Amino acid sequence: AKALTLTPITDSKQYDGLITSTAAVTVAGNVAGDTVTVAEEYASKNVLGLNGSTLGIKAGYSIVDGASANMSGNYTITDTATVAGTITKAPLTAVNLTGTVSKQYDGFNTVANLTAANYSITGFVGTEGATIGVTSGTYDAGKNVGGPALAVTSASLAAVNYTQNAGTLLNNYDLTAVTGAGVTAKGNIGAITAKALTLTPITDSKQYDG
């Protein structure tokens, strides 16, 4: 049998939730006319730092001749080499308010009842996600009755306010655009309803005065 060596090459990609690599494997030793179809893959899908990932040969490669006959038996195959690679963080690009939030007029423009369902985060891969625990904010137009689409702004968002969902690692994401001083979520989701006010006369007595 002829020696055939399959060697992965280094690769770098942004986190996409997959272990796939598009880099071309180095193939050495196949004879003219025999085609080797092979790919490499990451050992882990997660962000592990610069050159912290490991790439190896993906199982299931094929070696065929011009007639598509399997030629694997004609080779002694070495396919165990690995190489370092990098997966970079995927950016979370925006966070907005959605749904509805309301309160009865209380003389203040404050919001105190935002929930996780009021936040929409852009940039997660597939079904991955996180919740935000900031419940406070403001009605941008002020304290007066209005809605149902008053502009609302959350309080500032920090990394500690994000809780990753099951199956999600926030370490795989760059939170720069959705956290930090001055970063808030906004949306036209608010309503302030009128407060009941009751006026009740009380008994009185006076001398006739015209």
N, C-alpha and C positions, 0 to 999 in steps of 0.2 A: 504493500500500500504506500501511496505517496503522502508525504507530510503536508498538511494544510493548517495554516495558522490564522485564526481570526482574532483581531486585536481592536478593542474599542478605542476611540479617541476622545479627548476631553470635549465637553460641551457646556454650554450655559444657556439657561432659559428662565423666563419669568414663571413663577408658580402658577400652575394650571390644574392642580389636583390630580395629575397623572404622572406616571413614571416614564412616559415615552420620551425618546430622544430622536432628533432628526439628523444627528451627525452620522457620517458615513463610516462604517467599519472598514478597517484595513484588512484586506484579504491577500494572503501570500501563499502560493504553492499550487493553485488550481491550474490545470492544463488548458490550453486553448480549446475553446468549444464547450467547456464546462462552466456553467453559470452558477454563482453562489448568491443566493438571496438571503440577506442577513441584516439584522438590526441590533442596536444596542439599547439599553434601558437603564434608568436610575434604580438603585436599590431601595430608595425611599422617595416618596413624592414631596416630602417636606423641605422647607428652607433650613439648611444646616450651615450656612455661612460660606464665605469665599473658599472654594475648593474643598468644602466639607462633605460634598456628596460623592458617592461612588457609582461609577458606570461599569457595566459588564455586558457580555453578550446575551441577547434575548434568546430564550429557548424557542425551538421550532423553525430554525433556518433550513434551507434546502440547497441541494447541489444536484443540478440536472444537466444532461447533455443537450445537443441540438434537437433531439427527438423527445425531449422532456422525460427521459428515463432517469431514475434515481441513481446518482453516481456516488453516494455517500460511502458505500462499501469499498470504494477504491482509494479512500483516503484515511490516514491516521490524523484525526482532527484535534488540534489544541485550541480550546476556546475558554480558558479559565482566567485569562488576564483581566485586570481591572485598571481603571484610571480615575483620577479625581476630576470632579466637575462641580458646577455651581447652579443652584436654583435661587433666583432673586425673589424678593417679596413682591407680591401683586399689590398695586395701590388701591386703597379705598378712596374713591374720587369725590363723593358728595354724601351729605346727609340732610334730609328734608323732613318736615313734619307732614303727616297725612292723617286721614280720618277726621274726627271732630273732637273738640273740647269746649266745654261751656261752664258758666257759673251764673248765679244770680248777682245782680248789681250789689256791690258792697263798698263802693266809694274808692276802690283801689284798682289799678291796672294789672295786678299780679295774677299769674297762673300758678296753680298748685297741684293740678290733677292730670298732668301729662303721664301717659303710660308707655310701656315698651311698644305697644301697638301703634303709637303715634309717630314712631320713627321709621323712616325708610332709608336704608344705607345702600349706596351704589358701589359696586366693584367686587362683590363676593363671587367666587367661582361656583357654578352649579347651584346646589341647594344649601351651600354653606351660609353661615350668617352669624349675627350676634344681636344681643339686646342692649338697650341703653337705659340706664337707671335714673336719669335726670328727670325729675317730676315738675320742676319749677320753670317759670319763664314770665313773659309779659305780653299783654295785649298792646300792640304797637300804636294803635290809634287812641289809646287812653282808657279811662275808667268807665265811659258811658255805654249805655245800652246800644247794642248793634249786633250784626251778624245775619246769616250764619257763616259768613266767610270773612271774618275779621282776621287781619294779619297777626300771627303769633310768633314770637321768637323764644326759643328755649334759653335757659342759662348756658354758660360756657360748658363745652364738652371736653373732658380729659380722658386719657387712656383708661384710667381706673373706672370710668363710668360704663365701659363696654364689657359685657360678659359673653364669652363665646358659646355658641350653641353646640349641642352634641355633634360630633363629627367635624368640628371646626377647630383649627388652631390659629389664634390671632397672631402668633409669631410668623405665620406665612404671609402676613399682610403688612403693608406700609400704611400707618394711620395718620401720617403727617397732615393730609388735607382735611381730616375729620376730627382732629383734636388740637388742643392748644389754646393759648390766650386769644380771645376774640372769635374763636370758632363756635358757632351756634347752628342750630337747625331752625329753619323758617318754613312757614306755610300758612295759607289762608284758610284756617280751620276753626276759628274761634267764634263764639257767641257769648254775649252778655245779655241775660234776660232781665226784665223789669222786676223789681222787688215790690211786694204787696205793701201798701200803705193804707192804714185804716184811720179815718177821722171820725171821732165819736163825740157828740155833744154831751154835756153833763148838765144836770139840773141847776137852776139859778133862781134868784129872787131879788127884786129891786122895787123901789118906790116909783110910782109913775113919774116920768120925766119928759113926756111928750114924744 
